[in-house]
Amino acid sequence: MNPHQYAASHRDRFLDELKTFLRLPSISTLSEHAADVARAAQWLAEHLRSIGLDRVEIVPTPGHPIVYAEWMGAGADAPTLLFYGHYDVQPVDPLDQWQSPPFEPTVRDGKIFARGATDDKGQVFLVVKAIESWLASSGRLPCNVRLVIEGEEEIGSTHLSGFLQQRRQQLACDAVLVCDTAMFAPGVPSLVYGLRGLAYLEVHVRGPRRDLHSGSFGGAVVNPANALARIIAALHDERGAVAVPGFYDDVRPLDEQERRLLASLPFDEEAFRRELELDALGGEEGYTVLERLSARPTLDVNGIWGGFIGEGAKTVLPAEAHAKISMRLVPDQRPDRIAQLVARHIERIAPAGVRVRVETLHGADPILVERDSKPMRAAARALAQTFGREPVYQREGGSIPVVAEFQRLFGVPVVLMGFGLNTDGAHSPNEHFHLDNFYRGIEAVVRFFEELAGAH
């Protein structure tokens, strides 16, 4: 039995095991789930041992643990692939919008619904099953494999950099594989060559020392919620561009060749609008929707709160108001510089009568990877064999903080080969993963190991 036959004949078991993995509520950002994150790391480590990896460790950090594993039996002449993924997941709010419980995996309409199904447990697990398919059917892999699977990606990979630097020699590799991106469209295999970076801020606006009666004090005291609304409204101009001085200074312009590449992708703006049930699309004038989504920087409010939000009415002038604001960045913007520019601008435009404090939470560098490296060509061949068509090359609007770190530390090609879809609801209620993409992902990674070895 070859690895393809093995994977095909064990689909039902693979799905049952994925369900077990998805039941673990490994929400890294909520302290009450710290024990669940640790349990997920333990379960994953035990599973990696069970499929025959040579060395498996649960590496403690000051936060959540990292799972490390390797199989180095292909020998010194074979290439070494470093796989990166994460087992932590996002919170599930708003819970009432889930059609089935987020940590009780449910299959319907050919999809598995659960938090983490596509981001990133399902995609981590398809790589694990590809490794198992080789080891169980052939007793070996065509290349050496190292795995780094962290528990803090959803909170900025706080402790991963120290781990990578400390173990730099141990993690030496010839290529890096990341399966935490999306295919461009159903049935359209994709290789991502660019990711946006991230700068994330929290804004705190404070006014009087306590909440006040709006009838007794309204009109004489600056309302922090009103002040915050004015600040947020001033962060964009009438053309949809970010109105922070210096925000675009370091942006690398899109050249005509890349604009043609993006324009050639099979993207239907009208279908995109309809799927989101929107009356109109917005964003920065002068760029296509696809360019805005993947290759232009953005600034968005991710959350806003303050004052009375309970049922009914309470005529209160709140003492404070808050917002979370993120900026998606493109080459050659730096998250620390952008965070500083935006923070200074917010402080500068804040009205008199309130105090403003801006806190930087985390950031990530934008990245571009070489589209024509040997590992990328190996991935393209594997995808073409699996899907029966050549993959497309695209930028993606999200961020994977560690990719820039891999480029700096190891100086080897990075392959961003994901099997989810942007419509899978990552970070949203009813997150899901198409089972066809899960199974074809296993098949493609099985082939990628072989193609990578042959290209070395």
Beta strands, then each sheet from edge to edge (+ up, - down):
strand 1: 55-59
strand 2: 66-71
strand 3: 80-86
strand 4: 106-108
strand 5: 111-113
strand 6: 144-150
strand 7: 175-178
strand 8: 182-183
strand 9: 190-195
strand 10: 197-206
strand 11: 212-213
strand 12: 298-305
strand 13: 316-317
strand 14: 320-329
strand 15: 355-364
strand 16: 367-368
strand 17: 392-396
strand 18: 414-416
strand 19: 420-421
strand 20: 432-434
sheet 1: 1+ 2- 6+ 3+ 7+ 18+
sheet 2: 4+ 5- 20+
sheet 3: 8+ 19+
sheet 4: 16+ 9- 17-
sheet 5: 12+ 14- 10+ 15-
sheet 6: 11+ 13-
end
